[in-house]
Amino acid sequence: MAIESGKAPLVAFLGLALIAGAVTLAWFSSPATLQLARGERGLVTAVLESRTFGLITTRAERIEGIRSVTLLRTATGRSRTPDTLLFDTTTEAVDLGRNQQLFAVDYPEIDSFLKDGVSPSLTLSSIARGRERIRFVVAQAGFLFLLLVGLGVEWMVVRSLFGAD
């Protein structure tokens, strides 16, 4: 399939937009891991990691001195906003955003870990649950599709510019 010479820049831009969309989708569909470890004086340290494709760490955050965890339920009328998970530290309540909120459904397990005082560590993954796993798999399939189509479009542009038919 040949591309008219005047339309090559537009088609090249379209290919780059598809590749950029694929990268953006991979970035925002990164699963998270929560690692809780018991430290000195019974206080717990939490490490939240976000990994692109579940492999490459893109974001790592740490919360020190956790004493307890709170789940704020925020149901109002017909609409319902998601529950909010807050870690209560020695200085303040901490909410690090999306990655932390992925674990709101794991509140009972996190709360029992913090209260038992015996277990040395707990590791949870956001894609261990069915709904998040399905979201991750669909997003990765979308990434692969967009990337392959974008690379194909760029290949067509390169072939048309260098006269290979």
N, C-alpha and C positions, 0 to 999 in steps of 0.2 A: 504494500500500500504506500503510495507516494504522497508526500505532503507538498502543497503549493509553497513556493519559496517565500512568499509574503506572509504566510501563516505559520511558518516554522517558529518564530519567537512566541507566538500565542500558544502553540501546542507545547513548546518546551516549558513555558510557564505553567501550563496545566499539569504536565508531568511532575514538575517540582512541587506544585501544590498538593498533588496526590501523595508524594513521598513525605512531605511535611505533615500532612494529615495522618499518615501512618505512624510517624514518629510521635506525634502528639497523642494519638490514641494509645500507643504503647506506654507512654509516660504516665498518662492519667489512669490507666488500668492496672498500675503496679500493685501487686498484693503486699500486704504488710505482715510483719512478724512482731509479736510482743514477747519479750523475755523479761521475766521477773526473777530477781535473785535476792535472797536474804543476806543482809550484811550485818554490820555492827549494831548493837543495841536492839536487834530485832527489826530495824528499819529495812525497807525494801527499796531496791533500785530497779527501775524499769527502763528498758531500751526498746524503742520503737524503730524498726527499719522498714523502709519501702524499697522494693527491688523490681526494677524493670525486667520483664519476662520472668520474674521470680528468681533471677540470677544476679543481676548487677545492682549493687546497692546505690541508690540515688539520693537517699535521705536517711539520716540516722539521728535520732533525738534521745535524750536521756533525762530521766526524772529521778532525782536523789531524795532520800529520806521519806519515803511513802509510809504513812501510818495506816491508812484505810482507803476504801474506795466508796464512792457514792454514785447511785444511778438516779438521775433526775428524769422523772416521767413527765412529759409535756403534752398531754392530750387536751385539746380545747375544742369543744363542740364537735362538728362533723369532720373538721380537718385534724390531722394528727402529725405532729412533727416527730422526728426520731428521738428516742431517748438519748440522754447525754451522760457519758461516763466521766466522772471527775476523780482524780487521784488527790487525796488529802495528804499533803506533806507537812513537815514540821513548820513551814512558813506560810503556805497558802494552798488553795485548791488549784490544780493544774489541769488545763485542757489544751492539748497540742493540736487539736483539729481533726481532720478527716482520718488520719491513720489511727488515732486513739479511739475515735468513735466507731470504727469498724469492729471494735471489741466490746461494744455495749451489750451485745447478745451473750457474751461470755461472762457477764457480771457475776452470776452465782459461783462460777469456778474461780474467778479472780478474788472475790470476797472470801471464799472459804480458804484459799491459799494464804491470804493476808491474816486471817484469824487463827489458822491452825498453829503457826509459829514453829512448825517442825520441818516441813518440806524445804529443802534448800533452794529449789528453783522451779519455775513453771514457764513453759514455752507454748505460745499459741500462734496459729497462723490464720490469717483472714480467709484463705481459700480452703480451709479445712471443712467449711460448711458448704452445703449444696448450692445455695443461691449465689454466694460469692465465687465459688468455683465455676459455675455456669457463666457468670458475668466475665470472669477472667478468660475462659476458653473462647467465648464469643468475641471478646475484644481482641484476643490474639489472632483469631481467624480473620477479623476485620483488618487488623494490621497487615497480615500476610497478603490479603487480597489487594489492599490499597498500595502496598509496596510493590507487588508484582506488576500491577497495572501501571503504576507510575514509572517503574523501570522500563516496561515495554514501550510506553509512550516516548520516553527519552531515547530509547534505542531506535525507534522509528525516526525521530528527529535527526539523530546522528547519521543514520543511513541515508536519509534524504539530502542532508547537507553535503555529504561526501559522494553522492551520486551512485551509491551501491544499490542495485535493484535486483 
